[in-house]
């Protein structure tokens, strides 16, 4: 059973297109986090501070810095997915990335003033960017591997030779997307982004727009983690683009002073729900550190409390262990589900501030992460303290049973 699950998960997580998608999203994360910092500064929930920023004319520029980083994530992901997939195929990644960018812009509708809709350069363009980058790179690889390129003499510098080698594949790639654009136009579709959103993104969004959907995702992640497989790596390529779209929608609403549309966002799952990492093991790490009687757990507690505080869960996952430990399945799954329910309804009822769209680095310690992700609201920190305390109660009987067993073994030796 374990071998079968591990084999299936390994095939999924190592599939080249999913790996390129995962790595491409990761490459864009610095832009997202930098943009989130500028957005938090520009809209920090202290009226006197934001009024001062507005009076001196800085707030507009801070928001522009956010829009110029977080707001171009669609463009960035389009380039980086193609780049990473081309590297896997050992073809010129720079040419593949640039051709994907050109194809993406070609498919993006033009406004009456000859500008581009800003939302499609950002998270709203993610799904078209993903599709374009994957298909473009496959076409590029097809031409290059069959030597359907312009070959230059060996005396020509390599960078010039690579540029000329991309001309023929690039022409057919742009021609391919040009034909797709024309076919769409003459069938009454002038916005391919909207078409993709309605046919692909909207059905998938049930996983990240609804409470049952995100609980299902959590179950899947916990299931793979229990077999020693990084659950987020398996589900990430599918759900993270959707979660980032939700975060970006909240960011735009927050900057405009409007009601935040989403509770379930990237930071909701990775900052509010998984405190300490997979299985909400921050609670277990605190129990091990404070209440262990066995020498083994006392040592583990001292070694693990610092890394787990920064969301590095591996010392507890593999050292306690919780991975491949049937006795820990119940708290490992129940804790994040309970945390999700409590946090979701606290936000839905207005007791806790919703995530404002600021994507917080995953290594940010709990409580601080909740404060920042909710836009500097104390309620965001308080809900994390409450859920960690509840998770400690969930983990306690299982921790105590394990600690007693280890203590008995040590006394018997």
C-alpha positions as CSV (number, residue, x, y, z in Angstrom):
1,X,0.0,0.0,0.0
2,X,2.7,2.5,1.0
3,X,4.8,1.6,-2.0
4,X,1.9,2.1,-4.4
5,X,0.9,5.5,-2.9
6,X,4.6,6.6,-3.0
7,X,5.0,5.5,-6.6
8,X,1.8,7.3,-7.7
9,X,2.7,10.5,-5.9
10,X,6.3,10.3,-7.2
11,X,5.0,10.1,-10.8
12,X,2.6,13.0,-10.3
13,X,5.2,15.2,-8.5
14,X,7.9,14.5,-11.1
15,X,5.8,14.9,-14.2
16,X,7.7,17.4,-16.3
17,X,4.9,19.8,-17.0
18,X,3.8,19.9,-13.4
19,X,7.4,20.4,-12.2
20,X,7.8,23.3,-14.7
21,X,4.5,24.8,-13.4
22,X,5.6,24.4,-9.8
23,X,9.0,25.9,-10.4
24,X,7.6,28.7,-12.6
25,X,5.2,29.7,-9.8
26,X,8.1,29.6,-7.3
27,X,10.2,31.8,-9.6
28,X,7.4,34.5,-9.5
29,X,7.1,34.4,-5.7
30,X,9.7,37.1,-5.1
31,X,7.6,39.5,-7.2
32,X,4.5,38.5,-5.3
33,X,6.0,39.0,-1.8
34,X,7.8,42.3,-2.8
35,X,4.5,43.6,-4.1
36,X,2.7,42.5,-0.9
37,X,5.2,44.5,1.2
38,X,4.6,47.7,-0.8
39,X,0.8,47.1,-0.6
40,X,0.9,46.6,3.2
41,X,2.9,49.8,3.7
42,X,0.6,51.8,1.4
43,X,-2.6,50.6,3.2
44,X,-1.5,49.9,6.7
45,X,-4.5,50.1,9.0
46,X,-3.4,53.2,10.9
47,X,-5.5,56.1,9.6
48,X,-3.0,58.8,10.5
49,X,-0.2,57.0,8.7
50,X,-2.1,56.4,5.5
51,X,-3.4,59.9,5.5
52,X,0.2,61.2,5.8
53,X,1.3,58.9,2.9
54,X,-1.6,60.3,0.8
55,X,-0.9,63.9,1.8
56,X,2.8,63.7,0.7
57,X,1.9,61.9,-2.5
58,X,3.7,58.6,-1.7
59,X,0.7,56.3,-1.3
60,X,0.0,56.3,-5.1
61,X,3.5,55.4,-5.9
62,X,3.6,52.6,-3.3
63,X,0.4,51.1,-4.9
64,X,2.1,51.4,-8.3
65,X,5.1,49.5,-7.0
66,X,2.7,46.7,-5.8
67,X,0.9,46.7,-9.2
68,X,4.2,46.6,-11.0
69,X,5.4,43.4,-9.1
70,X,2.4,41.4,-7.8
71,X,0.4,42.9,-10.7
72,X,2.5,41.3,-13.5
73,X,2.6,37.8,-12.1
74,X,0.8,36.5,-15.2
75,X,3.6,37.7,-17.4
76,X,6.3,36.4,-15.0
77,X,4.8,33.0,-14.7
78,X,4.3,32.7,-18.5
79,X,8.0,33.3,-19.0
80,X,9.3,31.2,-16.1
81,X,7.2,28.1,-16.8
82,X,8.5,28.0,-20.4
83,X,12.0,28.7,-19.2
84,X,11.9,25.8,-16.7
85,X,10.3,23.4,-19.1
86,X,12.8,24.2,-21.9
87,X,15.7,23.6,-19.4
88,X,14.2,20.2,-18.7
89,X,14.2,19.5,-22.5
90,X,17.7,20.9,-22.8
91,X,16.7,23.5,-25.4
92,X,17.3,27.2,-25.3
93,X,15.2,28.4,-22.3
94,X,15.5,32.1,-22.9
95,X,14.1,31.8,-26.4
96,X,11.3,29.6,-25.2
97,X,10.4,32.1,-22.5
98,X,10.5,35.1,-24.8
99,X,8.4,33.4,-27.4
100,X,5.9,32.4,-24.7
101,X,5.7,36.1,-23.7
102,X,5.1,37.2,-27.2
103,X,2.3,34.6,-27.6
104,X,0.7,35.6,-24.4
105,X,0.6,39.2,-25.4
106,X,-0.8,38.2,-28.8
107,X,-3.7,36.5,-27.2
108,X,-4.4,39.3,-24.8
109,X,-7.2,41.7,-26.0
110,X,-6.3,45.3,-26.7
111,X,-8.3,48.2,-25.2
112,X,-9.6,51.1,-27.2
113,X,-6.6,53.2,-26.3
114,X,-4.3,50.5,-27.5
115,X,-3.4,49.5,-23.9
116,X,-3.7,46.1,-22.3
117,X,-6.1,45.2,-19.5
118,X,-3.9,45.3,-16.4
119,X,-5.7,42.4,-14.8
120,X,-4.6,40.0,-17.5
121,X,-1.0,40.9,-16.9
122,X,-1.5,39.8,-13.4
123,X,-3.2,36.8,-11.8
124,X,-6.2,36.9,-14.1
125,X,-3.9,35.9,-16.9
126,X,-2.4,33.0,-15.1
127,X,-4.3,30.2,-16.8
128,X,-3.7,31.5,-20.3
129,X,-0.1,32.0,-19.4
130,X,0.2,28.4,-18.2
131,X,-1.4,27.0,-21.3
132,X,0.6,29.2,-23.7
133,X,3.9,28.5,-22.0
134,X,3.5,24.7,-22.0
135,X,2.3,24.5,-25.6
136,X,4.8,27.0,-26.9
137,X,7.7,25.1,-25.3
138,X,6.5,21.8,-26.8
139,X,6.4,23.3,-30.3
140,X,9.8,24.9,-29.8
141,X,11.3,21.6,-28.7
142,X,9.7,19.8,-31.7
143,X,11.4,22.1,-34.1
144,X,14.8,22.2,-32.3
145,X,15.0,18.4,-31.8
146,X,14.4,17.9,-35.5
147,X,16.9,20.5,-36.5
148,X,14.3,22.7,-38.2
149,X,16.3,25.8,-37.4
150,X,18.6,28.3,-39.1
151,X,22.2,27.1,-38.6
152,X,25.0,29.5,-38.4
153,X,28.7,28.8,-39.0
154,X,30.7,27.7,-36.0
155,X,32.7,31.0,-36.0
156,X,29.5,32.9,-35.1
157,X,29.3,33.6,-31.3
158,X,27.0,31.2,-29.4
159,X,24.5,33.8,-28.3
160,X,24.0,35.0,-31.9
161,X,23.7,31.4,-33.1
162,X,21.0,30.7,-30.5
163,X,19.1,33.8,-31.5
164,X,19.0,32.7,-35.2
165,X,18.1,29.1,-34.3
166,X,15.0,30.4,-32.6
167,X,13.7,32.3,-35.7
168,X,12.0,29.4,-37.6
169,X,10.5,27.7,-34.5
170,X,9.5,31.2,-33.3
171,X,7.7,32.1,-36.5
172,X,5.6,28.9,-36.5
173,X,4.8,29.4,-32.8
174,X,3.5,32.9,-33.3
175,X,1.7,31.8,-36.5
176,X,0.1,29.0,-34.5
177,X,-1.2,31.4,-31.8
178,X,-2.2,33.9,-34.5
179,X,-4.4,31.3,-36.2
180,X,-5.9,30.4,-32.8
181,X,-6.7,34.1,-32.2
182,X,-8.3,34.5,-35.6
183,X,-10.4,31.4,-35.2
184,X,-11.6,32.6,-31.8
185,X,-12.4,36.0,-33.2
186,X,-14.4,34.7,-36.1
187,X,-16.4,32.4,-33.8
188,X,-17.4,35.4,-31.7
189,X,-14.7,35.1,-29.0
190,X,-12.6,38.2,-28.5
191,X,-11.4,37.5,-25.0
192,X,-9.5,34.2,-24.8
193,X,-8.7,34.9,-21.1
194,X,-12.4,35.0,-20.3
195,X,-13.0,31.8,-22.3
196,X,-10.3,29.9,-20.4
197,X,-11.5,31.3,-17.1
198,X,-15.1,30.1,-17.7
199,X,-14.2,26.7,-19.1
200,X,-11.2,25.6,-17.0
201,X,-10.6,28.0,-14.1
202,X,-14.2,28.3,-12.9
203,X,-14.8,24.5,-12.5
204,X,-11.5,24.1,-10.7
205,X,-12.2,27.0,-8.5
206,X,-14.6,24.9,-6.5
207,X,-11.4,23.6,-4.7
208,X,-10.4,27.1,-3.6
209,X,-13.7,29.1,-3.5
210,X,-15.7,26.8,-1.2
211,X,-15.1,25.5,2.3
212,X,-15.7,21.8,1.3
213,X,-13.3,22.3,-1.6
214,X,-10.4,23.5,0.5
215,X,-11.0,20.8,3.2
216,X,-10.8,18.3,0.4
217,X,-7.4,19.8,-0.7
218,X,-6.2,19.6,3.0
219,X,-7.2,15.9,3.2
220,X,-5.3,15.2,0.0
221,X,-2.2,17.0,1.3
222,X,-2.3,15.3,4.7
223,X,-2.9,11.9,3.0
224,X,0.3,12.2,1.0
225,X,2.3,13.6,3.9
226,X,1.4,10.6,6.0
227,X,3.2,8.5,3.4
228,X,6.3,10.7,3.5
229,X,5.4,12.6,0.4
230,X,5.4,16.4,0.3
231,X,1.6,17.0,-0.1
232,X,1.9,20.6,-1.2
233,X,4.2,19.6,-4.1
234,X,1.5,17.2,-5.3
235,X,-1.4,19.6,-5.1
236,X,0.4,22.9,-5.6
237,X,0.6,23.1,-9.4
238,X,-3.2,22.7,-9.6
239,X,-4.4,24.9,-6.7
240,X,-1.8,27.5,-6.1
241,X,-2.6,29.5,-9.3
242,X,-6.2,29.6,-8.1
243,X,-5.2,30.6,-4.6
244,X,-3.0,33.4,-5.9
245,X,-5.9,34.7,-8.1
246,X,-8.0,34.9,-4.9
247,X,-5.2,36.7,-3.1
248,X,-4.8,39.2,-5.9
249,X,-8.5,39.9,-6.0
250,X,-8.3,40.7,-2.3
251,X,-5.2,42.8,-2.9
252,X,-7.0,44.9,-5.5
253,X,-10.1,45.3,-3.4
254,X,-8.0,46.3,-0.3
255,X,-6.1,48.9,-2.3
256,X,-9.4,50.3,-3.5
257,X,-10.9,50.3,0.1
258,X,-13.6,47.8,-1.0
259,X,-15.0,44.7,0.7
260,X,-12.6,41.8,0.4
261,X,-14.2,39.1,-1.8
262,X,-12.3,36.0,-0.7
263,X,-11.6,34.2,2.6
264,X,-9.8,31.3,1.1
265,X,-6.5,32.6,-0.4
266,X,-2.9,31.5,-0.7
267,X,-2.1,33.0,2.8
268,X,-5.3,31.5,4.3
269,X,-4.0,28.0,3.6
270,X,-0.3,28.4,4.1
271,X,-0.2,30.9,6.9
272,X,-3.5,30.6,8.8
273,X,-4.2,26.9,8.5
274,X,-0.9,25.1,8.4
275,X,0.7,26.8,11.5
276,X,4.2,25.3,11.8
277,X,3.8,23.4,8.5
278,X,2.0,20.3,7.5
279,X,-0.5,18.9,10.0
280,X,-0.3,22.1,12.1
281,X,2.7,20.7,13.9
282,X,3.5,24.0,15.7
283,X,1.1,22.6,18.4
284,X,2.9,19.3,18.6
285,X,6.3,21.0,18.7
286,X,5.2,23.1,21.7
287,X,4.0,20.0,23.5
288,X,7.2,18.2,22.8
289,X,9.3,21.1,24.0
290,X,7.3,21.9,27.2
291,X,5.8,18.5,28.4
292,X,8.1,15.7,27.3
293,X,9.3,13.2,30.0
294,X,11.3,10.9,27.8
295,X,14.9,11.9,27.0
296,X,14.3,11.3,23.3
297,X,11.4,13.7,23.1
298,X,13.1,16.3,25.3
299,X,16.1,16.3,22.9
300,X,13.8,16.5,19.9
301,X,11.8,19.4,21.5
302,X,15.0,21.5,22.0
303,X,16.1,20.8,18.4
304,X,12.7,21.3,16.7
305,X,11.0,24.2,18.4
306,X,13.1,26.9,16.5
307,X,12.8,25.5,13.0
308,X,9.1,24.7,13.4
309,X,8.5,28.2,14.6
310,X,9.7,29.3,11.1
311,X,7.4,26.8,9.4
312,X,10.1,24.1,8.8
313,X,8.2,21.1,10.0
314,X,10.6,18.3,9.0
315,X,12.3,17.8,12.4
316,X,8.9,16.9,13.9
317,X,7.5,15.2,10.8
318,X,10.4,12.8,10.6
319,X,12.0,13.0,14.0
320,X,8.9,12.4,16.2
321,X,7.8,10.9,13.8
322,X,4.4,11.8,12.5
323,X,5.1,10.5,9.0
324,X,4.3,6.8,8.5
325,X,3.0,6.7,12.1
326,X,-0.5,5.3,12.1
327,X,-1.0,6.5,15.7
328,X,-0.7,10.1,14.6
329,X,-3.0,10.0,11.6
330,X,-6.0,11.3,13.5
331,X,-4.5,14.6,15.0
332,X,-2.4,15.1,11.8
333,X,-5.7,15.4,9.8
334,X,-8.1,16.7,12.4
335,X,-5.9,19.6,13.5
336,X,-5.8,21.4,10.1
337,X,-9.5,20.7,9.4
338,X,-10.5,22.1,12.7
339,X,-8.2,25.1,12.2
340,X,-9.8,25.7,8.8
341,X,-13.3,25.6,10.1
342,X,-12.6,27.9,13.1
343,X,-10.6,30.4,11.0
344,X,-13.1,30.4,8.1
345,X,-16.2,31.0,10.2
346,X,-14.4,33.6,12.3
347,X,-13.6,35.5,9.1
348,X,-17.0,34.9,7.6
349,X,-18.7,36.3,10.7
350,X,-16.5,39.3,10.8
351,X,-14.7,38.4,14.0
352,X,-11.3,38.2,12.3
353,X,-10.0,40.3,9.4
354,X,-9.9,38.4,6.0
355,X,-6.5,38.0,4.3
356,X,-5.9,41.3,2.5
357,X,-4.0,39.7,-0.4
358,X,-0.5,40.2,1.0
359,X,1.3,37.0,0.3
360,X,3.5,36.4,3.4
361,X,6.7,34.4,3.1
362,X,6.0,30.8,4.2
363,X,8.8,31.0,6.8
364,X,7.1,33.8,8.7
365,X,6.3,32.5,12.3
366,X,2.7,32.0,13.2
367,X,1.0,34.9,15.0
368,X,3.3,37.4,13.1
369,X,2.0,35.8,9.9
370,X,-1.6,36.2,10.9
371,X,-1.1,39.8,11.9
372,X,0.5,40.7,8.6
373,X,-1.8,38.6,6.4
374,X,-4.8,40.3,7.8
375,X,-3.4,43.7,7.0
376,X,-2.0,44.5,10.5
377,X,-5.1,43.5,12.4
378,X,-4.7,42.0,15.9
379,X,-7.5,39.6,15.2
380,X,-5.3,37.8,12.7
381,X,-2.7,37.1,15.4
382,X,-5.3,36.2,18.0
383,X,-7.0,33.6,15.8
384,X,-3.7,31.9,15.3
385,X,-3.0,31.8,19.1
386,X,-6.5,30.3,19.6
387,X,-6.2,27.7,16.9
388,X,-2.7,26.6,18.1
389,X,-4.1,26.2,21.6
390,X,-6.9,24.1,20.2
391,X,-4.5,22.0,18.1
392,X,-2.4,21.4,21.3
393,X,-5.5,19.9,22.9
394,X,-6.1,17.8,19.8
395,X,-2.5,16.5,19.8
396,X,-2.1,16.1,23.5
397,X,-3.5,12.6,24.1
398,X,-1.6,11.2,21.2
399,X,1.6,13.0,22.2
400,X,1.3,11.8,25.8
401,X,0.8,8.2,24.6
402,X,3.9,8.3,22.5
403,X,6.0,10.0,25.2
404,X,4.9,7.4,27.8
405,X,5.9,4.6,25.5
406,X,9.3,6.1,24.9
407,X,9.8,6.7,28.6
408,X,9.0,3.1,29.4
409,X,11.5,1.9,26.8
410,X,14.2,4.2,28.3
411,X,13.5,3.0,31.8
412,X,13.6,-0.6,30.7
413,X,17.0,-0.3,29.0
